[in-house]
Structures are given as structure tokens and as C-alpha cells.
Amino acid sequence: MITPQHVNRMSIGKLPQRPSEPFEVTATPTESEYALSIAGVYQDIVTRDWAVQTCRQATQLAGEERVQNMLYNAHSLRDPGVFLQAVRAALLADVILVSIHAADELQLELYVWFDAWLPRRLSRAGALTALIGVAEPPNSQSVRTLEYLQAVACKAQLDFIPQKRQRPMAPFQTSAG
């Protein structure tokens, strides 16, 4: 859960206008009217709902006009334009939100997305919030997914905020808009 302490500690972020290089960031984090910028990816309809709920909680804490939310379907990261938007958003976000189901291996698009922004993100206060769908009882997939995302947060010097979510009983859909 994003707490008031996280909202207060975050620097202010803004999306760039039109950079000349694919991953160049043209706006500095202090040039935005937003108190909190959230960029995230989700896997399907269920995980999108989890992400939206978390964004609503952050908005209630900071105020609607002070929060910017940018969520991307992990499957849409195959599109180069969407991919670049998602990378730029992650570079500038105060909170990076990853809402997925636990798995032995994550989707390739997620690994590529992490690899694109992780080495380019400037060191500043922030958090990686991981909403992980787990089976009951938790299994090795849950552990591997959490360990990977914790390593990403550590490398980016972000606070790691894991939250386990109960997977729905019915099979989940793999795409959402």
C-alpha cells in the first residue's frame, strides 16, 4: 500500500515533451505540478483492477489533481510507441507499479521493459510496488516473482512494497485494454 509517508517522500515527476533520443528525458523531476507520478504495468483484467485500486488509494491520499497515473497493459509493450511511453513514464515515476500473477518466468515484454528503464533511471526517492497474484498456499512461483522484483527495486534504489493478492478461482484472461 502506498502510505502518506511515501507520498511525502517522493520527488515531483513529469513526462517529457519530445525527446530527441528514444529514452532521453527532457523534463526534470522538479518541473511538474504533480506531487506523485505513478507508472505501471498490468497483465490482464484482474491485475488491472488491482492496479487501479492502488492508484485510487494514492489519489485519495495526495489529492486527485496532484497525482498522475499511467498504466500500461504488459502485452501492449510489444508496440514500439507504447513501449517508449511506458519506459519514459518509468524513468520519471515516483512509484513504479507492477501488477502481475506469480510465475516461474515473467512475460518477455516485462523483462525488456525493466531492462530499458532500469539502467537509465536517475537515483532519487521512489518505490516499486508489486501486486502479485498468488495461489493458496503460496508456491515457488510466488517466491521467484517477488525475489526478481525485489532485485529490480534494489538495483533502481527504490523502496520495495510487495503485496500478495489472492488469485481468482476461475482462469484469468491474458489481455485487457
C-alpha angles and dihedrals in degrees: 000000000000107000131202087254090060092048091051094047097049121101118231117266137196134182115249122251107227115330119200094222122053095248100024113129113213101181122070117226093248095059098078135095089216120100092197132026119193122191121179152156130223132190107215144341094294095049090044089058090051090051093047091050091052092048090051090053091052091047091052090052099046103026128259096261091052099053128077117195123193115177125178132193107240090225091056090061086084087076108085094219094050090043092055091047091050093048092049090047091052091049091058103031124115089204124032110200122201115185112182145132117260112260141165087244128017122228112284090238090062094052090049091048092051091047091051099054104024099076092041100049114109116233110258140126114298146116141239108216113197119197103191124188108218135184120235116276096032113247139196091279090064091051094048093048093049093046092051094049091045089054090051091051092048093050090049091046090238128144109254116227110180122187122183115215127195112249114233116255093237119071110272124239116246101217137047135164 
